Amino acid sequence: MKHTLSLLALSALIGSAWAKLPPPTPEAAAKAAESAARAKWSGQVGVYQLCQVQDRIAAKFGKPRQADASAMPACVQPGPFVYTPASEKPMETSGAHSPPGNASSPPSTGAPTQPMQAAPKS
C-alpha cells in the first residue's frame, strides 16, 4: 500500500515539474525537427538495407522473387538525406501571392455606387 501511494505521489510530482518547463526556443525546435527528419530517413535506409539482405539470402538459397508483387514489394532506395526547414516554404505554398485573411467585402468597394452616364457628344 505504501509503495503504491509513494509511486502515485512521485508520478504527480514529476508530472507537475514537466508541465512547468518553458517552451523550446526556435533554434531547439528547428534542431528537433531536423533530427526527427533524419531519424525517419535512417529508418527508411534500414528498411532498404534489410530488403537487400533478404534478396541476397533468397538468391543464395535458390528462391528468387516471385512475380506476385503484392507478396514482396521491390526494394526502394530512399536517396540522400535532404532536409528543408518548414520556415522555407516554396513560393506557391507560402501564400505570398495571396492577401492575408479572408475577404470581408467584394474587391470593387471603391467603385462608384451610381451608374456612369455617357459623356455629352460635342
All heavy atoms as an XYZ file, in Angstrom:
873
protein
N       0.821     -1.183      0.000
C       0.000      0.000      0.000
C       0.870      1.254      0.000
O       0.614      2.191     -0.734
C      -0.924     -0.056      1.230
C      -1.843      1.108      1.351
S      -3.121      0.950      0.116
C      -4.110      2.313      0.534
N       1.907      1.252      0.854
C       2.802      2.405      0.918
C       3.546      2.578     -0.404
O       3.791      3.697     -0.842
C       3.797      2.238      2.067
C       3.201      2.432      3.424
C       4.280      2.328      4.474
C       3.712      2.502      5.854
N       4.762      2.426      6.877
N       3.887      1.466     -1.001
C       4.620      1.513     -2.270
C       3.757      2.161     -3.363
O       4.243      2.982     -4.146
C       5.040      0.093     -2.664
C       5.816      0.024     -3.942
N       6.902      0.826     -4.197
C       5.669     -0.756     -5.040
C       7.373      0.553     -5.391
N       6.641     -0.415     -5.931
N       2.492      1.807     -3.415
C       1.577      2.366     -4.411
C       1.373      3.854     -4.180
O       1.389      4.647     -5.139
C       0.217      1.645     -4.350
O       0.438      0.245     -4.489
C      -0.700      2.126     -5.447
N       1.200      4.264     -2.926
C       1.000      5.682     -2.620
C       2.248      6.505     -2.932
O       2.153      7.607     -3.467
C       0.589      5.860     -1.157
C      -0.817      5.408     -0.792
C      -1.056      5.558      0.696
C      -1.848      6.199     -1.577
N       3.414      5.956     -2.617
C       4.645      6.696     -2.911
C       4.870      6.796     -4.417
O       5.331      7.823     -4.922
C       5.842      6.047     -2.224
O       6.023      4.744     -2.706
N       4.530      5.768     -5.151
C       4.646      5.803     -6.601
C       3.690      6.823     -7.201
O       4.047      7.564     -8.116
C       4.378      4.410     -7.183
C       4.581      4.244     -8.676
C       6.016      4.551     -9.066
C       4.209      2.844     -9.104
N       2.476      6.898     -6.680
C       1.489      7.863     -7.147
C       1.943      9.286     -6.842
O       1.826     10.183     -7.696
C       0.133      7.573     -6.496
C      -1.026      8.457     -6.918
C      -1.302      8.275     -8.399
C      -2.260      8.139     -6.100
N       2.476      9.521     -5.664
C       2.964     10.860     -5.301
C       4.153     11.251     -6.167
O       4.263     12.406     -6.611
C       3.343     10.882     -3.826
N       5.043     10.328     -6.437
C       6.207     10.604     -7.280
C       5.783     10.932     -8.706
O       6.310     11.864     -9.314
C       7.149      9.407     -7.262
C       8.442      9.559     -8.065
C       9.288     10.684     -7.485
C       9.209      8.252     -8.061
N       4.823     10.204     -9.236
C       4.364     10.480    -10.597
C       3.671     11.839    -10.678
O       3.803     12.556    -11.671
C       3.451      9.373    -11.098
O       2.271      9.345    -10.339
N       2.921     12.234     -9.646
C       2.287     13.557     -9.637
C       3.335     14.650     -9.567
O       3.211     15.693    -10.222
C       1.320     13.657     -8.464
N       4.387     14.438     -8.788
C       5.461     15.413     -8.673
C       6.204     15.571     -9.995
O       6.493     16.684    -10.433
C       6.422     14.993     -7.564
C       7.586     15.944     -7.285
C       7.052     17.270     -6.770
C       8.533     15.319     -6.279
N       6.495     14.473    -10.642
C       7.186     14.517    -11.938
C       6.299     15.166    -12.987
O       6.762     15.977    -13.794
C       7.618     13.102    -12.368
C       8.745     12.619    -11.470
C       8.068     13.092    -13.819
C       9.142     11.189    -11.712
N       5.020     14.863    -12.969
C       4.097     15.462    -13.935
C       3.986     16.962    -13.758
O       3.954     17.722    -14.736
N       3.969     17.442    -12.529
C       3.880     18.888    -12.305
C       5.179     19.573    -12.693
O       5.176     20.695    -13.197
C       3.527     19.184    -10.848
O       4.577     18.752     -9.994
N       6.322     18.925    -12.481
C       7.600     19.512    -12.884
C       7.703     19.565    -14.402
O       8.228     20.524    -14.972
C       8.749     18.708    -12.300
N       7.201     18.557    -15.062
C       7.240     18.514    -16.525
C       6.356     19.611    -17.122
O       6.690     20.211    -18.122
C       6.782     17.144    -17.004
C       6.895     16.979    -18.482
C       5.932     17.172    -19.405
C       8.051     16.593    -19.215
N       6.398     16.930    -20.662
C       7.712     16.581    -20.568
C       9.345     16.267    -18.857
C       8.612     16.246    -21.561
C      10.235     15.924    -19.848
C       9.871     15.922    -21.169
N       5.239     19.891    -16.502
C       4.307     20.891    -17.019
C       4.875     22.296    -16.910
O       4.469     23.188    -17.643
C       2.986     20.806    -16.261
N       5.840     22.529    -16.009
C       6.383     23.865    -15.809
C       7.576     24.170    -16.695
O       8.149     25.250    -16.602
C       6.778     24.038    -14.336
C       5.595     24.014    -13.412
C       6.015     24.155    -11.977
C       4.812     24.038    -11.058
N       5.185     24.126     -9.642
N       7.980     23.254    -17.535
C       9.112     23.517    -18.417
C       8.740     24.572    -19.444
O       7.626     24.591    -19.975
C       9.538     22.233    -19.128
C      10.171     21.164    -18.249
C      10.474     19.927    -19.080
C      11.444     21.680    -17.617
N       9.672     25.479    -19.763
C       9.368     26.512    -20.759
C       9.311     25.911    -22.156
O       9.880     24.849    -22.407
C      10.544     27.482    -20.613
C      11.661     26.657    -20.093
C      11.014     25.617    -19.212
N       8.641     26.583    -23.082
C       8.610     26.073    -24.457
C      10.006     26.141    -25.066
O      10.817     26.990    -24.688
C       7.634     27.011    -25.165
C       7.622     28.253    -24.338
C       7.900     27.824    -22.937
N      10.303     25.270    -26.005
C      11.642     25.284    -26.601
C      11.870     26.540    -27.439
O      10.928     27.122    -27.988
C      11.652     24.033    -27.479
C      10.223     23.758    -27.763
C       9.464     24.236    -26.562
N      13.113     26.927    -27.535
C      13.472     28.079    -28.366
C      13.303     27.698    -29.836
O      13.260     26.506    -30.173
C      14.926     28.495    -28.103
O      15.788     27.411    -28.479
C      15.150     28.866    -26.645
N      13.208     28.677    -30.721
C      13.083     28.347    -32.155
C      14.255     27.517    -32.675
O      14.070     26.645    -33.514
C      13.025     29.708    -32.841
C      12.516     30.644    -31.795
C      13.051     30.116    -30.488
N      15.460     27.784    -32.159
C      16.620     27.007    -32.600
C      16.500     25.554    -32.144
O      16.798     24.632    -32.898
C      17.919     27.610    -32.040
C      18.236     28.990    -32.577
C      17.543     30.097    -31.795
O      17.093     29.862    -30.652
O      17.434     31.199    -32.337
N      16.051     25.364    -30.903
C      15.895     23.997    -30.396
C      14.779     23.263    -31.136
O      14.903     22.070    -31.422
C      15.603     24.028    -28.898
N      13.709     23.984    -31.453
C      12.621     23.361    -32.203
C      13.080     22.972    -33.606
O      12.714     21.916    -34.123
C      11.428     24.308    -32.271
N      13.907     23.825    -34.228
C      14.424     23.517    -35.564
C      15.344     22.299    -35.516
O      15.285     21.432    -36.393
C      15.162     24.719    -36.135
N      16.200     22.229    -34.476
C      17.086     21.070    -34.346
C      16.280     19.797    -34.106
O      16.601     18.734    -34.637
C      18.068     21.276    -33.199
C      19.251     22.113    -33.562
C      20.280     22.074    -32.457
C      21.543     22.774    -32.920
N      22.622     22.640    -31.950
N      15.230     19.894    -33.305
C      14.394     18.721    -33.041
C      13.690     18.258    -34.311
O      13.593     17.060    -34.570
C      13.383     19.040    -31.954
N      13.209     19.200    -35.116
C      12.542     18.843    -36.364
C      13.523     18.178    -37.332
O      13.186     17.205    -38.007
C      11.915     20.069    -37.005
N      14.746     18.713    -37.387
C      15.743     18.123    -38.282
C      16.146     16.732    -37.812
O      16.298     15.814    -38.617
C      16.982     19.009    -38.371
C      18.012     18.464    -39.333
C      19.222     19.362    -39.493
O      19.278     20.434    -38.876
O      20.123     18.967    -40.255
N      16.295     16.553    -36.503
C      16.672     15.226    -36.010
C      15.544     14.221    -36.217
O      15.797     13.045    -36.494
C      17.082     15.289    -34.539
O      15.981     15.617    -33.737
N      14.288     14.680    -36.135
C      13.163     13.784    -36.418
C      13.160     13.380    -37.890
O      12.908     12.216    -38.227
C      11.848     14.451    -36.044
N      13.453     14.340    -38.771
C      13.510     14.028    -40.206
C      14.660     13.075    -40.500
O      14.525     12.144    -41.302
C      13.660     15.310    -41.014
N      15.792     13.295    -39.827
C      16.941     12.401    -40.035
C      16.645     11.002    -39.507
O      17.019      9.996    -40.120
C      18.181     12.972    -39.352
C      19.438     12.190    -39.668
C      20.682     12.852    -39.129
N      20.953     14.141    -39.706
C      21.612     14.340    -40.858
N      22.045     13.303    -41.531
N      21.829     15.549    -41.310
N      15.937     10.907    -38.397
C      15.577      9.590    -37.847
C      14.626      8.857    -38.782
O      14.755      7.642    -38.985
C      14.950      9.750    -36.467
N      13.683      9.584    -39.371
C      12.758      8.962    -40.325
C      13.523      8.449    -41.540
O      13.283      7.346    -42.026
C      11.694      9.966    -40.744
C      10.688      9.414    -41.714
C       9.662     10.455    -42.094
C       8.707      9.910    -43.135
N       7.770     10.927    -43.609
N      14.465      9.252    -42.042
C      15.262      8.852    -43.197
C      16.119      7.640    -42.851
O      16.256      6.713    -43.650
C      16.128     10.020    -43.654
C      17.062      9.676    -44.763
C      16.762      9.557    -46.093
C      18.455      9.381    -44.638
N      17.884      9.213    -46.799
C      18.938      9.102    -45.930
C      19.329      9.332    -43.573
C      20.256      8.785    -46.173
C      20.651      9.021    -43.821
C      21.101      8.742    -45.111
N      16.703      7.635    -41.639
C      17.526      6.500    -41.220
C      16.689      5.221    -41.162
O      17.173      4.148    -41.516
C      18.141      6.768    -39.852
O      19.044      7.844    -39.927
N      15.452      5.333    -40.732
C      14.566      4.177    -40.723
C      14.304      3.652    -42.127
O      14.273      2.438    -42.355
N      14.132      4.571    -43.078
C      13.915      4.152    -44.466
C      15.154      3.482    -45.031
O      15.055      2.511    -45.785
C      13.524      5.364    -45.313
C      12.159      5.920    -44.987
C      11.864      7.218    -45.722
O      12.749      7.853    -46.273
N      10.603      7.602    -45.718
N      16.335      3.992    -44.676
C      17.577      3.366    -45.132
C      17.699      1.969    -44.543
O      18.091      1.019    -45.233
C      18.800      4.241    -44.758
C      20.101      3.483    -44.965
C      18.802      5.522    -45.567
N      17.336      1.810    -43.281
C      17.380      0.495    -42.647
C      16.458     -0.505    -43.318
O      16.821     -1.668    -43.520
N      15.266     -0.059    -43.675
C      14.317     -0.944    -44.374
C      14.871     -1.335    -45.737
O      14.768     -2.498    -46.155
C      12.941     -0.249    -44.503
C      12.039     -0.995    -45.466
C      12.287     -0.123    -43.147
N      15.506     -0.388    -46.441
C      16.087     -0.676    -47.750
C      17.221     -1.695    -47.631
O      17.299     -2.649    -48.408
C      16.595      0.615    -48.386
C      17.358      0.419    -49.662
C      16.714     -0.018    -50.825
C      18.718      0.660    -49.727
C      17.415     -0.199    -51.995
C      19.428      0.488    -50.893
C      18.776      0.056    -52.023
O      19.462     -0.129    -53.191
N      18.089     -1.505    -46.632
C      19.202     -2.432    -46.450
C      18.701     -3.826    -46.060
O      19.238     -4.836    -46.522
C      20.158     -1.887    -45.396
C      20.914     -0.663    -45.866
C      21.722     -0.001    -44.761
O      21.505     -0.261    -43.575
N      22.647      0.864    -45.151
N      17.679     -3.880    -45.222
C      17.095     -5.174    -44.857
C      16.512     -5.865    -46.080
O      16.677     -7.076    -46.264
C      16.013     -4.984    -43.797
C      15.257     -6.237    -43.377
C      16.192     -7.224    -42.690
C      14.095     -5.871    -42.474
N      15.862     -5.130    -46.938
C      15.275     -5.691    -48.159
C      16.367     -6.270    -49.059
O      16.206     -7.355    -49.624
C      14.475     -4.614    -48.880
S      13.626     -5.192    -50.350
N      17.487     -5.539    -49.171
C      18.593     -6.045    -49.992
C      19.168     -7.339    -49.418
O      19.470     -8.276    -50.161
C      19.695     -4.994    -50.091
C      19.354     -3.844    -51.000
C      20.514     -2.881    -51.125
O      21.233     -2.631    -50.158
N      20.687     -2.339    -52.312
N      19.323     -7.397    -48.104
C      19.855     -8.601    -47.467
C      18.896     -9.772    -47.679
O      19.321    -10.895    -47.971
C      20.117     -8.345    -45.969
C      20.393     -9.630    -45.233
C      21.279     -7.376    -45.801
N      17.602     -9.525    -47.556
C      16.625    -10.582    -47.769
C      16.689    -11.100    -49.203
O      16.567    -12.309    -49.445
C      15.220    -10.089    -47.439
C      14.985     -9.888    -45.957
C      13.649     -9.235    -45.664
O      13.036     -8.602    -46.527
N      13.186     -9.381    -44.431
N      16.887    -10.195    -50.159
C      17.013    -10.630    -51.552
C      18.251    -11.487    -51.752
O      18.219    -12.496    -52.466
C      17.068     -9.420    -52.488
C      15.713     -8.800    -52.729
O      14.693     -9.403    -52.335
O      15.666     -7.698    -53.309
N      19.379    -11.094    -51.131
C      20.609    -11.888    -51.273
C      20.440    -13.270    -50.660
O      20.895    -14.276    -51.226
C      21.778    -11.153    -50.623
C      22.319    -10.023    -51.460
C      23.656     -9.574    -50.921
N      23.519     -9.093    -49.544
C      23.709     -7.840    -49.163
N      24.055     -6.928    -50.043
N      23.569     -7.496    -47.897
N      19.803    -13.342    -49.507
C      19.594    -14.640    -48.849
C      18.667    -15.512    -49.692
O      18.912    -16.705    -49.884
C      19.043    -14.448    -47.430
C      20.119    -13.831    -46.552
C      18.551    -15.761    -46.840
C      19.645    -13.412    -45.184
N      17.610    -14.910    -50.242
C      16.690    -15.677    -51.079
C      17.391    -16.170    -52.333
O      17.172    -17.307    -52.779
C      15.486    -14.822    -51.446
N      18.274    -15.349    -52.908
C      19.011    -15.774    -54.101
C      20.002    -16.890    -53.761
O      20.231    -17.802    -54.554
C      19.743    -14.588    -54.698
N      20.593    -16.805    -52.578
C      21.568    -17.817    -52.173
C      20.916    -19.180    -51.985
O      21.495    -20.209    -52.320
C      22.236    -17.385    -50.869
C      23.310    -18.323    -50.387
C      23.969    -17.782    -49.132
C      25.053    -18.724    -48.644
N      25.701    -18.217    -47.434
N      19.711    -19.197    -51.492
C      19.028    -20.460    -51.252
C      18.135    -20.871    -52.416
O      17.348    -21.788    -52.292
C      18.228    -20.392    -49.948
C      19.114    -20.401    -48.743
C      19.382    -19.239    -48.060
C      19.700    -21.576    -48.313
C      20.215    -19.235    -46.948
C      20.538    -21.593    -47.205
C      20.804    -20.416    -46.529
N      18.211    -20.151    -53.542
C      17.515    -20.560    -54.746
C      16.039    -20.245    -54.773
O      15.287    -20.894    -55.492
N      15.603    -19.290    -54.002
C      14.200    -18.891    -54.031
C      14.113    -17.442    -54.531
O      14.092    -16.508    -53.747
C      13.573    -18.988    -52.645
C      13.481    -20.400    -52.122
C      12.785    -20.427    -50.802
C      12.689    -21.860    -50.287
N      11.980    -21.914    -49.018
N      14.094    -17.279    -55.855
C      14.025    -15.909    -56.379
C      12.668    -15.272    -56.074
O      11.703    -15.952    -55.739
C      14.221    -16.089    -57.880
C      13.774    -17.472    -58.139
C      14.101    -18.273    -56.901
N      12.641    -13.973    -56.223
C      11.383    -13.243    -56.012
C      10.312    -13.767    -56.938
O      10.544    -14.011    -58.111
C      11.584    -11.764    -56.329
C      11.832    -10.952    -55.136
C      11.862     -9.500    -55.562
N      12.579     -8.763    -54.570
C      11.996     -8.185    -53.532
N      10.705     -8.221    -53.415
N      12.707     -7.560    -52.647
N       9.133    -13.874    -56.404
C       8.039    -14.358    -57.219
C       7.439    -13.194    -57.999
O       7.653    -12.038    -57.674
C       7.001    -15.013    -56.325
C       7.611    -16.172    -55.562
C       6.559    -17.117    -55.057
O       5.390    -16.875    -55.239
N       6.992    -18.198    -54.461
N       6.688    -13.490    -59.013
C       6.097    -12.462    -59.862
C       4.997    -11.701    -59.133
O       4.643    -10.595    -59.522
C       5.541    -13.084    -61.132
N       4.479    -12.272    -58.073
C       3.417    -11.615    -57.324
C       4.019    -10.461    -56.523
O       4.665    -10.654    -55.508
C       2.747    -12.628    -56.388
C       1.548    -12.028    -55.669
O       1.059    -10.982    -56.123
O       1.130    -12.617    -54.656
N       3.785     -9.241    -56.974
C       4.381     -8.056    -56.342
C       3.732     -7.743    -55.004
O       4.318     -7.062    -54.175
C       4.263     -6.862    -57.269
N       2.512     -8.216    -54.773
C       1.849     -7.905    -53.512
C       2.475     -8.664    -52.351
O       2.411     -8.219    -51.209
C       0.359     -8.204    -53.606
O       0.167     -9.591    -53.806
N       3.091     -9.807    -52.618
C       3.701    -10.585    -51.548
C       4.981     -9.918    -51.058
O       5.189     -9.773    -49.861
C       4.004    -11.991    -52.035
N       5.837     -9.467    -51.960
C       7.090     -8.821    -51.591
C       7.330     -7.648    -52.531
O       7.708     -7.837    -53.682
C       8.254     -9.805    -51.682
C       8.217    -10.908    -50.641
S       9.620    -12.012    -50.745
C      10.965    -10.936    -50.350
N       7.125     -6.424    -52.064
C       7.368     -5.279    -52.945
C       8.862     -5.109    -53.210
O       9.700     -5.588    -52.449
C       6.809     -4.101    -52.152
C       6.832     -4.539    -50.743
C       6.636     -6.024    -50.770
N       9.172     -4.427    -54.282
C      10.565     -4.198    -54.648
C      11.228     -3.281    -53.627
O      10.570     -2.465    -52.983
C      10.640     -3.584    -56.038
N      12.538     -3.421    -53.497
C      13.297     -2.560    -52.596
C      13.327     -1.145    -53.171
O      13.597     -0.961    -54.357
C      14.720     -3.071    -52.439
S      14.808     -4.732    -51.762
N      13.040     -0.157    -52.332
C      13.020      1.236    -52.778
C      14.104      1.989    -52.027
O      14.069      2.091    -50.795
C      11.643      1.890    -52.511
C      11.652      3.338    -52.936
C      10.555      1.123    -53.215
N      15.080      2.502    -52.776
C      16.169      3.246    -52.156
C      15.673      4.634    -51.755
O      15.075      5.344    -52.572
C      17.344      3.364    -53.108
C      18.560      3.997    -52.480
C      19.756      3.982    -53.399
O      19.626      3.706    -54.583
N      20.906      4.290    -52.858
N      15.904      5.075    -50.506
C      15.380      6.357    -50.059
C      16.128      7.560    -50.601
O      15.616      8.675    -50.555
C      15.506      6.281    -48.535
C      16.586      5.315    -48.293
C      16.523      4.330    -49.424
N      17.319      7.394    -51.131
C      18.080      8.519    -51.657
C      18.835      9.232    -50.547
O      18.778      8.860    -49.381
N      19.549     10.307    -50.888
C      20.321     11.025    -49.875
C      19.408     11.821    -48.945
O      18.277     12.154    -49.300
C      21.215     11.956    -50.696
C      20.470     12.168    -51.957
C      19.731     10.874    -52.225
N      19.919     12.134    -47.764
C      19.149     12.903    -46.787
C      19.095     14.354    -47.230
O      20.113     14.999    -47.456
C      19.788     12.808    -45.399
C      19.093     13.658    -44.382
C      17.840     13.318    -43.924
C      19.681     14.811    -43.890
C      17.186     14.092    -42.985
C      19.046     15.587    -42.954
C      17.794     15.230    -42.502
N      17.873     14.874    -47.372
C      17.653     16.269    -47.714
C      16.619     16.813    -46.748
O      15.534     16.257    -46.615
C      17.135     16.415    -49.167
C      16.887     17.872    -49.502
C      18.115     15.807    -50.143
N      16.980     17.897    -46.061
C      16.060     18.499    -45.089
C      15.782     19.934    -45.489
O      16.694     20.730    -45.680
C      16.656     18.451    -43.686
C      15.802     19.140    -42.658
C      14.582     18.607    -42.277
C      16.200     20.339    -42.076
C      13.793     19.231    -41.343
C      15.413     20.964    -41.143
C      14.211     20.406    -40.775
O      13.421     21.033    -39.858
N      14.507     20.268    -45.636
C      14.077     21.632    -45.909
C      13.285     22.104    -44.702
O      12.233     21.547    -44.404
C      13.191     21.693    -47.169
O      13.901     21.108    -48.245
C      12.830     23.120    -47.511
N      13.783     23.117    -43.991
C      13.049     23.593    -42.821
C      11.659     24.082    -43.194
O      11.425     24.551    -44.306
C      13.897     24.751    -42.295
C      15.246     24.552    -42.883
C      15.034     23.823    -44.175
N      10.743     23.974    -42.252
C       9.358     24.364    -42.507
C       9.245     25.861    -42.765
O       8.319     26.309    -43.428
C       8.483     23.975    -41.329
N      10.192     26.666    -42.255
C      10.114     28.111    -42.462
C      10.463     28.496    -43.885
O      10.139     29.583    -44.336
C      11.046     28.836    -41.494
O      12.387     28.437    -41.735
N      11.114     27.624    -44.618
C      11.480     27.898    -46.002
C      10.507     27.200    -46.937
O      10.841     26.261    -47.632
C      12.905     27.436    -46.269
C      13.940     28.168    -45.458
C      15.337     27.649    -45.706
O      15.532     26.905    -46.680
O      16.216     27.986    -44.922
N       9.269     27.676    -46.958
C       8.254     27.071    -47.815
C       8.485     27.493    -49.259
O       8.958     28.592    -49.525
C       6.863     27.534    -47.397
C       6.444     27.073    -46.026
C       5.067     27.596    -45.723
C       4.621     27.207    -44.339
N       3.322     27.781    -44.029
N       8.112     26.652    -50.191
C       8.163     27.068    -51.588
C       7.203     28.230    -51.840
O       6.249     28.436    -51.095
C       7.714     25.820    -52.358
C       7.865     24.697    -51.404
C       7.752     25.271    -50.032
N       7.452     28.989    -52.867
C       6.675     30.200    -53.135
C       5.191     29.909    -53.302
O       4.358     30.629    -52.789
C       7.205     30.888    -54.393
C       6.457     32.163    -54.734
S       6.574     33.432    -53.483
C       8.117     34.136    -53.905
N       4.828     28.830    -53.993
C       3.415     28.577    -54.256
C       2.638     28.164    -53.011
O       1.434     28.291    -52.974
C       3.229     27.542    -55.360
C       3.884     26.213    -55.096
C       5.325     26.140    -55.551
O       5.830     27.110    -56.132
O       5.966     25.111    -55.324
N       3.299     27.685    -51.977
C       2.584     27.307    -50.765
C       2.770     28.301    -49.638
O       2.194     28.150    -48.584
C       3.039     25.922    -50.272
O       4.433     25.979    -49.978
C       2.731     24.855    -51.286
N       3.585     29.343    -49.846
C       3.842     30.276    -48.761
C       2.730     31.303    -48.612
O       2.667     31.996    -47.607
C       5.168     30.996    -48.993
O       5.072     31.835    -50.120
N       1.870     31.452    -49.599
C       0.793     32.431    -49.518
C       1.261     33.835    -49.852
O       0.564     34.808    -49.573
N       2.457     33.976    -50.427
C       2.994     35.298    -50.725
C       2.181     36.005    -51.804
O       2.137     37.231    -51.844
C       4.444     35.178    -51.181
N       1.519     35.267    -52.642
C       0.752     35.865    -53.716
C      -0.681     36.175    -53.305
O      -1.409     36.802    -54.055
C       0.757     34.934    -54.931
C       0.181     33.588    -54.632
N       0.904     32.624    -53.983
C      -1.038     33.054    -54.844
C       0.149     31.550    -53.824
N      -1.032     31.782    -54.332
N      -1.099     35.780    -52.142
C      -2.472     35.981    -51.706
C      -2.503     36.967    -50.547
O      -1.595     36.999    -49.725
C      -3.072     34.656    -51.223
O      -3.004     33.702    -52.250
N      -3.561     37.780    -50.457
C      -3.662     38.677    -49.312
C      -3.949     37.880    -48.046
O      -4.539     36.812    -48.099
C      -4.837     39.586    -49.673
C      -5.636     38.820    -50.653
C      -4.659     37.942    -51.394
N      -3.528     38.394    -46.902
C      -3.777     37.647    -45.668
C      -5.249     37.663    -45.297
O      -5.952     38.641    -45.519
C      -2.930     38.387    -44.627
C      -2.815     39.762    -45.169
C      -2.806     39.626    -46.669
N      -5.725     36.584    -44.750
C      -7.097     36.505    -44.268
C      -8.120     36.332    -45.373
O      -7.801     36.314    -46.562
N      -9.356     36.207    -44.955
C     -10.451     36.061    -45.901
C     -11.004     37.431    -46.264
O     -10.946     38.382    -45.485
C     -11.573     35.218    -45.289
C     -11.137     33.794    -45.075
O     -10.280     33.311    -45.797
N     -11.711     33.140    -44.096
N     -11.581     37.554    -47.434
C     -12.155     38.812    -47.879
C     -13.445     39.077    -47.104
O     -14.279     38.203    -46.936
C     -12.438     38.764    -49.371
N     -13.591     40.311    -46.623
C     -14.806     40.667    -45.894
C     -15.774     41.440    -46.780
O     -16.912     41.673    -46.398
C     -14.449     41.486    -44.651
O     -13.759     42.654    -45.049
N     -15.307     41.895    -47.918
C     -16.167     42.606    -48.853
C     -15.662     42.343    -50.267
O     -14.533     41.900    -50.441
C     -16.145     44.107    -48.546
O     -14.833     44.609    -48.716
N     -16.489     42.657    -51.268
C     -16.031     42.423    -52.638
C     -14.851     43.338    -52.974
O     -14.678     44.385    -52.357
C     -17.243     42.757    -53.500
C     -18.327     43.163    -52.589
C     -17.848     43.105    -51.198
N     -14.031     42.940    -53.926
C     -12.852     43.743    -54.239
C     -13.180     45.086    -54.883
O     -12.339     45.949    -54.973
C     -12.060     42.866    -55.195
C     -13.046     41.914    -55.744
C     -14.093     41.736    -54.699
N     -14.418     45.319    -55.320
C     -14.768     46.560    -56.007
C     -15.457     47.554    -55.075
O     -16.355     48.260    -55.479
C     -15.657     46.245    -57.206
O     -16.843     45.623    -56.758
N     -15.037     47.658    -53.827
C     -15.700     48.566    -52.889
C     -15.419     50.024    -53.206
O     -16.157     50.903    -52.790
C     -15.257     48.278    -51.445
O     -13.836     48.341    -51.400
C     -15.765     46.933    -50.980
N     -14.373     50.307    -53.949
C     -14.062     51.702    -54.285
C     -14.798     52.183    -55.528
O     -14.682     53.333    -55.921
N     -15.598     51.354    -56.156
C     -16.314     51.733    -57.375
C     -17.492     52.640    -57.013
O     -18.056     52.548    -55.932
C     -16.821     50.484    -58.087
N     -17.848     53.532    -57.917
C     -18.993     54.408    -57.640
C     -20.281     53.593    -57.532
O     -20.440     52.582    -58.196
C     -19.029     55.360    -58.821
C     -18.219     54.716    -59.888
C     -17.244     53.810    -59.209
N     -21.169     54.072    -56.691
C     -22.418     53.344    -56.481
C     -23.466     53.671    -57.538
O     -24.391     52.923    -57.736
C     -22.998     53.661    -55.098
O     -23.155     55.074    -54.979
C     -22.055     53.146    -54.017
N     -23.335     54.812    -58.204
C     -24.283     55.199    -59.248
C     -23.719     54.806    -60.609
O     -22.507     54.871    -60.815
C     -24.576     56.683    -59.212
C     -25.215     57.125    -57.911
C     -25.423     58.628    -57.870
O     -24.935     59.344    -58.747
N     -26.134     59.093    -56.867
N     -24.582     54.439    -61.541
C     -24.071     54.092    -62.859
C     -23.475     55.326    -63.539
O     -23.927     56.447    -63.344
C     -25.282     53.555    -63.613
C     -26.465     53.993    -62.835
C     -26.017     54.269    -61.443
N     -22.471     55.086    -64.338
C     -21.813     56.193    -65.039
C     -22.678     56.628    -66.205
O     -23.270     55.819    -66.909
C     -20.432     55.763    -65.536
C     -19.467     55.484    -64.395
S     -17.856     54.974    -64.944
C     -17.341     56.301    -65.970
N     -22.752     57.946    -66.418
C     -23.509     58.483    -67.556
C     -22.526     58.749    -68.693
O     -21.376     59.081    -68.464
C     -24.222     59.762    -67.155
C     -25.255     59.523    -66.072
C     -25.949     60.801    -65.655
O     -25.671     61.868    -66.194
N     -26.865     60.689    -64.711
N     -23.023     58.600    -69.874
C     -22.186     58.835    -71.034
C     -21.856     60.325    -71.115
O     -22.643     61.182    -70.792
C     -22.900     58.383    -72.294
N     -20.654     60.595    -71.551
C     -20.215     61.994    -71.712
C     -20.968     62.615    -72.883
O     -21.266     61.952    -73.872
C     -18.709     62.020    -71.948
N     -21.299     63.902    -72.781
C     -22.003     64.562    -73.882
C     -21.146     64.597    -75.129
O     -19.948     64.814    -75.057
C     -22.306     65.954    -73.354
C     -21.416     66.153    -72.176
C     -21.055     64.812    -71.664
N     -21.771     64.382    -76.273
C     -21.035     64.382    -77.536
C     -20.911     65.817    -78.010
O     -21.855     66.594    -77.981
C     -21.773     63.539    -78.575
C     -21.812     62.091    -78.205
C     -22.480     61.306    -79.284
C     -22.553     59.840    -78.887
N     -23.168     59.036    -79.899
N     -19.782     66.173    -78.457
C     -19.614     67.524    -78.980
C     -19.250     67.565    -80.425
O     -18.988     66.678    -81.105
C     -18.571     68.289    -78.188
O     -17.402     67.567    -78.044
